[in-house]
Amino acid sequence: MQHCPEKPTVVLTTGGGRHNPVLMQMLSVSLDCPVKPVEEVGLDGDMLEAQAFGYLAVRVARGWCPRPRHHRCQRLCRRRRGQRAGDRKAG
């Protein structure tokens, strides 16, 4: 939570782990706030997880960085496209 501008009032979870009550309780204690599955706010957790993996798969298939602003990712993507470290042109 150190990277959040302010402490969240709740953390919403998606993916298979949200069905594990022990994991959810451990997260709640560790994060010091309520942790709830996204279904509690009317969303489909399985659909959200599938969409996230699809989004990342398209980015990787096109040679785009999954985390575009992350410096290590940018270097890795440039290497995969055969660019030198100092070459800033899009590939």
C-alpha positions as CSV (number, residue, x, y, z in Angstrom):
1,M,0.0,0.0,0.0
2,Q,3.1,2.2,0.2
3,H,2.5,3.3,-3.5
4,C,-1.1,4.4,-3.0
5,P,-1.6,8.1,-2.6
6,E,-4.0,7.4,0.3
7,K,-5.1,4.3,2.1
8,P,-7.8,2.5,0.2
9,T,-11.1,1.8,2.0
10,V,-11.5,-1.6,0.3
11,V,-9.4,-3.8,-2.0
12,L,-11.3,-5.7,-4.7
13,T,-10.0,-9.0,-6.0
14,T,-10.4,-11.0,-9.2
15,G,-9.0,-14.3,-10.3
16,G,-9.2,-17.7,-8.7
17,G,-7.7,-16.7,-5.3
18,R,-10.8,-14.7,-4.5
19,H,-12.6,-18.1,-3.8
20,N,-10.0,-18.9,-1.1
21,P,-11.3,-17.7,2.2
22,V,-7.9,-18.2,3.9
23,L,-6.1,-16.1,1.3
24,M,-8.7,-13.4,1.4
25,Q,-8.4,-13.2,5.2
26,M,-4.6,-13.1,5.0
27,L,-4.8,-10.2,2.4
28,S,-7.2,-8.3,4.6
29,V,-4.9,-8.6,7.6
30,S,-1.8,-7.8,5.6
31,L,-3.3,-4.8,3.9
32,D,-5.2,-3.6,6.9
33,C,-8.4,-3.0,5.0
34,P,-11.4,-5.1,3.8
35,V,-10.7,-7.3,0.8
36,K,-13.7,-8.4,-1.2
37,P,-14.3,-10.2,-4.5
38,V,-15.3,-7.9,-7.4
39,E,-18.7,-9.7,-7.5
40,E,-19.7,-7.7,-4.5
41,V,-19.7,-4.5,-6.6
42,G,-21.5,-6.2,-9.5
43,L,-18.6,-7.3,-11.7
44,D,-17.7,-10.7,-13.1
45,G,-14.3,-11.7,-11.6
46,D,-13.7,-14.5,-14.1
47,M,-14.4,-12.2,-17.1
48,L,-12.1,-9.5,-15.7
49,E,-9.3,-12.0,-15.3
50,A,-9.8,-13.3,-18.9
51,Q,-9.8,-9.7,-20.3
52,A,-6.6,-8.9,-18.4
53,F,-4.8,-11.9,-19.8
54,G,-6.1,-11.1,-23.3
55,Y,-4.9,-7.5,-23.1
56,L,-1.5,-8.6,-22.0
57,A,-1.3,-11.4,-24.7
58,V,-2.1,-8.8,-27.5
59,R,0.6,-6.5,-26.2
60,V,3.2,-9.3,-26.1
61,A,2.2,-10.7,-29.5
62,R,2.7,-7.2,-31.0
63,G,6.0,-6.7,-29.3
64,W,4.7,-4.0,-27.0
65,C,5.7,-3.8,-23.4
66,P,3.1,-5.2,-21.0
67,R,4.1,-2.3,-18.7
68,P,4.9,0.5,-21.1
69,R,6.3,2.9,-18.5
70,H,8.6,0.3,-16.8
71,H,12.2,0.9,-17.7
72,R,13.3,-2.8,-17.6
73,C,10.3,-3.7,-19.8
74,Q,11.2,-1.1,-22.4
75,R,14.8,-2.4,-22.6
76,L,13.6,-6.0,-23.0
77,C,11.1,-5.0,-25.7
78,R,13.7,-3.1,-27.6
79,R,16.0,-6.1,-27.5
80,R,13.3,-8.4,-28.8
81,R,12.8,-6.0,-31.7
82,G,16.5,-5.8,-32.4
83,Q,16.9,-2.2,-31.4
84,R,20.0,-0.9,-29.6
85,A,19.6,0.4,-26.1
86,G,20.1,4.0,-27.2
87,D,17.7,3.7,-30.2
88,R,14.4,5.4,-29.2
89,K,12.6,4.9,-32.5
90,A,9.5,2.8,-32.4
91,G,10.0,-0.7,-33.9
